[in-house]
Amino acid sequence: MKYGFWLPIFGGWLRNVEDENMPPTFEYAKEVIQSAENWGYSTTLIAELYLNDIKGPEHDSLEAWSTAAALAAVTEKIEIMTAIRPGFHNPAIAAKMAANIDQISNGRFTLNVVSAWWAEEARQYGGIFTEHDERYARTEEFIDVLKGLWEEETFSYEGKFYDLKDTKLFPKPVQRPNPILYAGGESEKGKQTIVEKCDAYVMHGGTVEEIRTKVEDMKLRREKTGNVPLSSFGMAAYVICRDTEEEALAELEKITTVKETSGYAGFKDFTTKSQLEQKIQLQDYSVSNRGLRPNLVGTPDQIADRILQYEEAGLDLLLLQFSPQLEEMERFAKQVMTLVEQKRGLVTN
């Protein structure tokens, strides 16, 4: 299991808690990522939203790509996975920017391709927001252009959405043939796009059995395409680690006591513009990305046992959220990561 974390660009992850002591500033983000490298985290995921989906549209949030480039220059080992939404980007420019950040990071820049779900944000920022399946059709062409420019010396493309003629892109990315393309999706169209065009699959939080079923399904779908196997299966999860189970459950109760704030502004679009496999309740939305569903809540021992269950189900990357971020990431690294290794050793010996 590799351990990643969501970069705290929104000022927190809890829609019901106003101040989580994790400001949406570059200085805080830099402190988090540099500490994470020392603690053994492998990956950070930087969400791309121009409005603050957690605390509300009127609150500060960091822009993903400029933040990624800056962090690439002040880190040495960690993978910087940055979301990209085709409806907001020219693919040729995005390919150039991604290659440049991959050069800055010496091959540590990867992409999380997101077909978008927030219609109001697209309206405010001039993004292209169409019906669900057409968004994925655009995504497919977008990826074709990215890969074509990264792989070929001169690239031409004629599609429904994009048209390029004799385009050159240099320098190429450090990673060959391309920076890893992660993507998540639960609709039939989304899954098919991922197995045909992407390299790795990331999921919202789910139970062990839900994740096992998804992993097995995506492996079979991928095999049918004739492509190489997907390189990774990741999942979002929110961690509440405490000395006792009672303390952890008390924190869970606190953060899921729903009081509708402006942080719920995107709830309707998320649940109606996406084709989700599970019905999302307002309480589930207290933490982003269905992060409470994996139930990484309890003592270090309980959480370590659950992580090993996910590992057995085929998961190899956890994309974690914490609050407050620095303190809880350190606790997890020192109390849970080492325990997982110890427990795995007992099982395999």
C-alpha positions as CSV (number, residue, x, y, z in Angstrom):
1,M,0.0,0.0,0.0
2,K,1.2,3.5,-0.9
3,Y,-0.1,6.5,1.1
4,G,-1.1,9.7,-0.6
5,F,-3.0,12.7,0.6
6,W,-5.2,15.4,-0.8
7,L,-3.4,18.8,-0.7
8,P,-5.3,21.2,1.6
9,I,-6.1,23.9,-1.0
10,F,-9.6,24.7,0.4
11,G,-8.9,25.4,4.0
12,G,-10.0,22.0,5.2
13,W,-12.2,19.0,4.3
14,L,-15.1,19.4,6.7
15,R,-18.2,21.3,5.6
16,N,-19.6,21.5,9.1
17,V,-16.4,22.9,10.8
18,E,-15.6,26.5,10.0
19,D,-12.0,26.8,11.1
20,E,-9.8,23.7,10.8
21,N,-6.5,25.5,11.4
22,M,-5.2,24.6,7.9
23,P,-5.3,27.9,5.9
24,P,-5.6,27.8,2.1
25,T,-2.2,29.4,1.5
26,F,0.9,28.3,-0.5
27,E,3.1,28.5,2.7
28,Y,0.9,26.0,4.5
29,A,0.7,23.7,1.4
30,K,4.5,23.8,1.1
31,E,4.9,22.9,4.8
32,V,2.4,20.0,4.4
33,I,4.1,18.5,1.3
34,Q,7.6,18.8,2.6
35,S,6.7,17.2,5.9
36,A,4.8,14.4,4.0
37,E,8.0,13.6,2.1
38,N,9.8,13.1,5.3
39,W,7.0,11.0,6.8
40,G,6.8,8.5,4.0
41,Y,3.9,9.7,1.9
42,S,4.2,8.8,-1.8
43,T,1.7,11.1,-3.5
44,T,-0.3,14.3,-3.2
45,L,-3.5,14.9,-5.2
46,I,-4.3,18.5,-6.0
47,A,-7.9,19.0,-6.8
48,E,-8.8,21.5,-9.6
49,L,-11.8,23.7,-8.7
50,Y,-11.9,27.4,-9.3
51,L,-14.6,27.8,-6.6
52,N,-14.2,26.5,-3.0
53,D,-16.4,23.4,-2.9
54,I,-15.6,22.7,0.8
55,K,-16.0,26.0,2.6
56,G,-18.2,27.8,0.1
57,P,-17.7,29.7,-3.1
58,E,-17.0,33.0,-1.3
59,H,-13.9,31.5,0.5
60,D,-10.3,31.3,-0.6
61,S,-8.8,28.4,-2.5
62,L,-5.6,27.7,-4.4
63,E,-5.4,27.2,-8.1
64,A,-4.1,23.7,-8.9
65,W,-1.6,24.0,-11.7
66,S,0.4,27.0,-10.5
67,T,0.5,25.4,-7.1
68,A,1.7,22.1,-8.6
69,A,4.5,23.9,-10.5
70,A,5.6,25.8,-7.4
71,L,5.6,22.6,-5.2
72,A,7.5,20.6,-7.9
73,A,10.4,23.1,-7.4
74,V,10.5,22.7,-3.6
75,T,10.2,18.9,-3.3
76,E,12.4,15.9,-4.3
77,K,10.5,12.6,-4.1
78,I,6.8,12.9,-3.9
79,E,4.4,12.3,-6.9
80,I,2.4,15.4,-7.6
81,M,-1.0,14.3,-9.1
82,T,-2.9,17.3,-10.4
83,A,-6.5,17.2,-11.6
84,I,-7.4,18.4,-15.0
85,R,-10.8,19.0,-16.5
86,P,-11.0,19.1,-20.3
87,G,-13.9,21.6,-20.4
88,F,-11.6,24.2,-18.9
89,H,-8.4,23.6,-20.9
90,N,-6.9,23.7,-24.4
91,P,-5.3,20.2,-24.7
92,A,-2.3,21.3,-26.6
93,I,-1.5,24.0,-24.0
94,A,-2.2,21.6,-21.2
95,A,0.2,19.1,-22.8
96,K,2.9,21.7,-22.9
97,M,2.3,22.8,-19.3
98,A,2.3,19.2,-18.0
99,A,5.6,18.4,-19.9
100,N,7.1,21.5,-18.3
101,I,6.1,20.6,-14.8
102,D,7.3,17.1,-15.4
103,Q,10.6,18.5,-16.3
104,I,10.7,20.8,-13.2
105,S,9.9,17.8,-11.0
106,N,12.2,15.4,-12.8
107,G,9.4,13.0,-13.7
108,R,7.1,13.3,-10.7
109,F,4.0,15.0,-12.3
110,T,0.9,13.0,-13.0
111,L,-2.6,13.9,-14.0
112,N,-6.1,13.0,-12.6
113,V,-8.4,13.4,-15.5
114,V,-11.8,14.7,-14.3
115,S,-14.8,15.2,-16.6
116,A,-16.4,17.7,-14.2
117,W,-19.7,17.9,-12.4
118,W,-20.3,21.5,-11.1
119,A,-22.4,23.4,-13.7
120,E,-22.4,26.6,-11.7
121,E,-18.6,26.8,-11.6
122,A,-18.4,26.2,-15.3
123,R,-20.9,29.1,-15.8
124,Q,-18.9,31.5,-13.7
125,Y,-15.5,30.6,-15.3
126,G,-16.5,30.0,-18.9
127,G,-16.0,26.3,-18.8
128,I,-17.6,24.0,-21.3
129,F,-20.3,21.9,-19.5
130,T,-22.4,19.6,-21.6
131,E,-24.4,16.4,-21.0
132,H,-22.7,13.6,-19.2
133,D,-21.8,11.3,-22.1
134,E,-20.6,14.2,-24.3
135,R,-18.3,15.3,-21.5
136,Y,-16.6,11.9,-21.7
137,A,-16.5,12.0,-25.5
138,R,-14.6,15.3,-25.1
139,T,-12.3,13.7,-22.5
140,E,-11.4,10.9,-24.9
141,E,-10.3,13.3,-27.6
142,F,-8.5,15.5,-25.0
143,I,-6.4,12.4,-23.9
144,D,-5.7,11.5,-27.5
145,V,-4.2,15.0,-28.0
146,L,-2.2,14.9,-24.8
147,K,-0.7,11.5,-25.6
148,G,-0.1,12.3,-29.3
149,L,1.8,15.5,-28.5
150,W,3.9,13.8,-25.7
151,E,4.8,10.8,-27.9
152,E,5.2,12.0,-31.5
153,E,7.6,14.5,-32.9
154,T,4.9,16.2,-35.1
155,F,1.3,15.6,-34.3
156,S,-1.9,16.2,-36.2
157,Y,-5.5,15.5,-35.1
158,E,-8.9,16.0,-36.5
159,G,-11.8,15.3,-34.1
160,K,-15.3,16.5,-33.2
161,F,-13.9,18.8,-30.5
162,Y,-10.2,19.4,-31.3
163,D,-8.2,20.1,-34.5
164,L,-4.4,20.3,-34.7
165,K,-2.1,20.4,-37.7
166,D,1.6,19.6,-37.6
167,T,2.0,20.5,-33.9
168,K,5.4,20.2,-32.2
169,L,5.9,19.9,-28.5
170,F,9.4,20.1,-26.9
171,P,10.7,19.4,-24.4
172,K,8.8,16.1,-24.0
173,P,7.9,14.9,-20.5
174,V,10.6,13.1,-18.5
175,Q,8.2,10.1,-18.1
176,R,7.9,8.0,-21.2
177,P,5.7,7.4,-23.0
178,N,3.6,9.8,-20.9
179,P,2.9,11.0,-17.4
180,I,0.6,8.6,-15.6
181,L,-3.1,9.4,-16.3
182,Y,-5.3,8.6,-13.4
183,A,-9.1,8.9,-13.7
184,G,-12.2,8.0,-11.7
185,G,-15.7,7.3,-12.9
186,E,-18.7,5.2,-12.0
187,S,-20.9,5.4,-15.1
188,E,-20.7,2.9,-17.9
189,K,-19.3,5.6,-20.3
190,G,-16.8,6.8,-17.7
191,K,-15.5,3.3,-17.0
192,Q,-15.1,2.5,-20.7
193,T,-13.2,5.7,-21.3
194,I,-10.8,4.9,-18.4
195,V,-10.0,1.4,-19.5
196,E,-9.5,2.5,-23.1
197,K,-7.5,5.7,-22.5
198,C,-6.1,6.0,-19.0
199,D,-3.4,4.3,-17.0
200,A,-4.8,4.0,-13.4
201,Y,-8.2,4.1,-11.7
202,V,-9.1,6.1,-8.6
203,M,-12.3,5.8,-6.7
204,H,-14.4,7.6,-4.1
205,G,-14.5,6.0,-0.7
206,G,-16.2,2.6,-0.5
207,T,-16.5,-0.5,1.6
208,V,-14.0,-3.3,1.2
209,E,-16.4,-5.3,-0.8
210,E,-17.5,-2.4,-3.0
211,I,-13.8,-1.7,-3.8
212,R,-13.0,-5.4,-4.4
213,T,-15.9,-5.5,-6.9
214,K,-14.8,-2.4,-8.7
215,V,-11.2,-3.5,-9.0
216,E,-12.1,-6.9,-10.4
217,D,-14.6,-5.3,-12.8
218,M,-12.0,-2.8,-14.1
219,K,-9.3,-5.4,-14.5
220,L,-11.7,-7.4,-16.7
221,R,-12.7,-4.4,-18.7
222,R,-9.1,-3.4,-19.2
223,E,-8.1,-6.9,-20.3
224,K,-10.8,-6.8,-23.0
225,T,-9.2,-3.7,-24.5
226,G,-5.8,-5.4,-25.1
227,N,-4.0,-2.6,-23.2
228,V,-1.4,-3.3,-20.5
229,P,-3.0,-3.7,-17.1
230,L,-4.0,-0.6,-15.1
231,S,-0.9,0.4,-13.1
232,S,-2.7,1.4,-9.9
233,F,-6.0,1.4,-8.0
234,G,-6.5,4.2,-5.6
235,M,-9.3,5.3,-3.2
236,A,-10.2,8.5,-1.3
237,A,-10.6,8.2,2.5
238,Y,-10.9,10.4,5.5
239,V,-9.0,9.3,8.6
240,I,-10.0,9.7,12.2
241,C,-7.3,8.1,14.3
242,R,-7.4,8.4,18.1
243,D,-6.1,6.6,21.1
244,T,-9.5,5.0,21.8
245,E,-12.4,4.0,19.7
246,E,-14.7,6.2,21.9
247,E,-12.6,9.3,21.1
248,A,-12.7,8.5,17.3
249,L,-16.5,8.0,17.3
250,A,-17.0,11.3,19.2
251,E,-15.0,13.1,16.5
252,L,-17.1,11.3,13.8
253,E,-20.3,12.5,15.5
254,K,-19.0,16.1,15.6
255,I,-18.1,16.3,11.9
256,T,-21.3,14.6,10.6
257,T,-23.7,16.8,12.5
258,V,-25.2,18.4,9.4
259,K,-25.8,22.2,9.4
260,E,-26.2,23.4,5.8
261,T,-23.6,26.0,5.1
262,S,-22.3,27.6,1.8
263,G,-20.0,24.6,1.7
264,Y,-22.9,22.6,0.4
265,A,-23.3,24.8,-2.7
266,G,-22.2,22.1,-5.0
267,F,-24.2,19.2,-3.5
268,K,-27.1,19.3,-5.9
269,D,-24.8,19.4,-9.0
270,F,-22.6,16.6,-7.6
271,T,-25.5,14.3,-7.1
272,T,-27.5,15.2,-10.3
273,K,-24.8,15.9,-12.9
274,S,-22.8,12.7,-12.1
275,Q,-23.9,9.1,-12.6
276,L,-23.0,7.7,-9.2
277,E,-23.2,4.0,-8.1
278,Q,-24.3,4.9,-4.6
279,K,-27.0,7.3,-3.5
280,I,-25.3,10.2,-1.6
281,Q,-27.0,11.6,1.5
282,L,-26.3,15.1,2.7
283,Q,-24.6,13.6,5.8
284,D,-22.1,11.7,3.5
285,Y,-21.3,15.1,1.9
286,S,-20.0,16.4,5.3
287,V,-16.6,15.1,4.1
288,S,-15.6,15.2,0.4
289,N,-15.3,12.3,-1.9
290,R,-17.3,9.8,0.2
291,G,-14.3,9.8,2.6
292,L,-16.1,8.4,5.6
293,R,-17.4,5.3,3.7
294,P,-14.2,3.3,4.1
295,N,-14.5,3.7,7.9
296,L,-10.8,4.5,8.6
297,V,-12.1,5.6,12.1
298,G,-10.8,4.2,15.3
299,T,-7.5,3.3,17.0
300,P,-4.2,2.8,15.0
301,D,-4.7,-1.0,15.4
302,Q,-8.3,-0.9,14.0
303,I,-7.3,1.3,11.1
304,A,-4.2,-0.8,10.2
305,D,-6.4,-3.9,10.1
306,R,-8.8,-2.2,7.7
307,I,-6.0,-1.0,5.4
308,L,-4.8,-4.5,5.1
309,Q,-8.3,-5.6,4.1
310,Y,-8.3,-3.0,1.3
311,E,-4.9,-4.2,0.2
312,E,-6.1,-7.7,0.0
313,A,-9.1,-6.4,-2.1
314,G,-6.7,-5.0,-4.7
315,L,-6.2,-1.5,-3.6
316,D,-2.6,-0.1,-3.7
317,L,-3.0,3.6,-3.1
318,L,-4.9,5.5,-0.4
319,L,-5.6,9.2,-1.1
320,L,-6.2,10.4,2.4
321,Q,-7.8,13.5,4.0
322,F,-7.1,14.7,7.6
323,S,-8.1,17.6,9.8
324,P,-6.1,19.4,11.0
325,Q,-3.8,18.2,8.2
326,L,-0.3,18.4,9.6
327,E,-0.9,17.1,13.0
328,E,-3.1,14.2,11.8
329,M,-0.8,13.2,8.9
330,E,2.1,12.9,11.4
331,R,0.0,10.8,13.7
332,F,-1.0,8.5,10.9
333,A,2.5,8.2,9.6
334,K,4.0,7.3,13.0
335,Q,1.2,5.2,14.4
336,V,-0.5,3.6,11.5
337,M,1.9,3.2,8.6
338,T,4.5,1.3,10.7
339,L,1.8,-0.9,12.2
340,V,0.5,-1.9,8.8
341,E,4.0,-3.1,7.9
342,Q,4.3,-5.0,11.2
343,K,0.9,-6.7,10.7
344,R,1.7,-7.6,7.1
345,G,4.9,-9.2,8.2
346,L,3.1,-11.3,10.8
347,V,0.7,-12.5,8.0
348,T,3.3,-13.3,5.5
349,N,5.9,-15.0,7.8
